[in-house]
Amino acid sequence: MSRTSGARIIAAIFVVVFLIVIFRNEESAGTALLPYLPVLPSQRLSKPSSLLQAWIQDRTVLSEKSWKKSVELRDQMAKQHPDNPKVPFFPTDFLRFPFTIWDFFPATWTCPHDIQRVGRLGDGGKWVCGMNIYEGLPAPTAMQENVEIREAPIKAQEGLVIYSFGINAESSFEAEMLERVPSARIWGYDFSVDAWGPQIAAAYRDRTFFKKVGLGKEDKHESSPPFWTLPSLMKENNHTYIDILKIDIEGSEYDALDTMMDAFDNTRSASGNSVLPIGQVMIELHLGDGVHFDSRDAGSNVDFERFRNWWERLERMGMRPVWMEINLFAVTLGNSKSDPRCTEYVWVNAKDERSVLWKL
Ligand SMILES: *[C@@H]1O[C@H](CO)[C@@H](O)[C@H](O)[C@H]1NC(C)=O
């Protein structure tokens, strides 16, 4: 046997052993929550695993680092712009300033769970961090089908609490959440429609609550249409916590969340942070041109400085962007030439000790 064929045989044996090791790991993790972590115990969904908990904490530290770096870069990039703090949103001047508003706010915080698309693929569907965590939550006894509701009333905060603002007759996201998450109940609000979209099957309607009111920065319950603030709605529903907040209200999101932050500024978590009582947010952000203020469109009252202050206050209260997708609907609609002024974000609350996403 020559030296080269000996070396080849050794190399071949090495490759085979390597493949066996990889294959075995794949196999043992076939049904796993985190398929690329071969050492996790297989019953982790039903039994809390301290190993998984530790892993999530590690991922959180990593995500915080990566997010912090992007916050520093945001600051540098803004300072370098001669118009700071009135940095224009659009258009891009590729040679001097090769970025738009959205490049300042990338989704740099990695969701430590799965991210799944829920609802339809186009406008109306949403991305969800930790869908399998929500799916694995047991339905409260009072919500199970064979239980007489009157004998065992459901407590306000039981199960997964979802709020949905801006329904616009498209409820594919809500329909899929109800179908896949047996513990979920959804409170929906929209002053421009009379009911949920047709996607929600009759069998799930008793887990939904709709009111024809708008989300506002002030309570105007008697006006037409009526407006409620988020804290008032929570109080009315006896909720102190929202697991998932979905919000698409055409530019009113800035004022609505400001009011929410005002209300919870003094609510501290055990670690002393001021945090929002919301686990995860799917939000569509709308921008005007930031120059021509138009009272018909609340979003046009926002310039770079206002947007950034609003965003960074949310970050101080625990919100971290885990997903973003520029909504090209307006850009591609007919022959109109429009800037991409509308973007979908998913935030998770990284400082929230009540979030089921961090309690495994
Ligand atoms: C909220 O709690 C109050 C006081 O316990 C109760 O009267 C009311 O019916 C509750 N409302 C809802 C929507 O559960």
Ligand as a Chemical Component Dictionary entry (heavy atoms), coordinates in Angstrom:
data_LIG
# 
_chem_comp.id                   LIG 
_chem_comp.type                 NON-POLYMER 
_chem_comp.pdbx_formal_charge   0 
_chem_comp.three_letter_code    LIG 
# 
loop_
_chem_comp_atom.comp_id 
_chem_comp_atom.atom_id 
_chem_comp_atom.alt_atom_id 
_chem_comp_atom.type_symbol 
_chem_comp_atom.charge 
_chem_comp_atom.model_Cartn_x 
_chem_comp_atom.model_Cartn_y 
_chem_comp_atom.model_Cartn_z 
_chem_comp_atom.pdbx_ordinal 
LIG C1 C1 C 0 -64.187 43.119 35.631 1  
LIG O1 O1 O 0 -64.213 43.021 37.039 2  
LIG C2 C2 C 0 -65.356 43.641 37.636 3  
LIG C3 C3 C 0 -65.180 43.608 39.132 4  
LIG O2 O2 O 0 -64.797 42.342 39.571 5  
LIG C4 C4 C 0 -66.614 42.923 37.147 6  
LIG O3 O3 O 0 -67.772 43.541 37.706 7  
LIG C5 C5 C 0 -66.681 42.992 35.623 8  
LIG O4 O4 O 0 -67.776 42.238 35.156 9  
LIG C6 C6 C 0 -65.389 42.456 35.001 10 
LIG N1 N1 N 0 -65.456 42.704 33.583 11 
LIG C7 C7 C 0 -65.100 41.778 32.699 12 
LIG C8 C8 C 0 -65.219 42.202 31.266 13 
LIG O5 O5 O 0 -64.710 40.687 32.995 14 
# 
loop_
_chem_comp_bond.comp_id 
_chem_comp_bond.atom_id_1 
_chem_comp_bond.atom_id_2 
_chem_comp_bond.value_order 
_chem_comp_bond.pdbx_ordinal 
LIG C1 O1 SING 1  
LIG C1 C6 SING 2  
LIG O1 C2 SING 3  
LIG C2 C3 SING 4  
LIG C2 C4 SING 5  
LIG C3 O2 SING 6  
LIG C4 O3 SING 7  
LIG C4 C5 SING 8  
LIG C5 O4 SING 9  
LIG C5 C6 SING 10 
LIG C6 N1 SING 11 
LIG N1 C7 SING 12 
LIG C7 C8 SING 13 
LIG C7 O5 DOUB 14 
# 
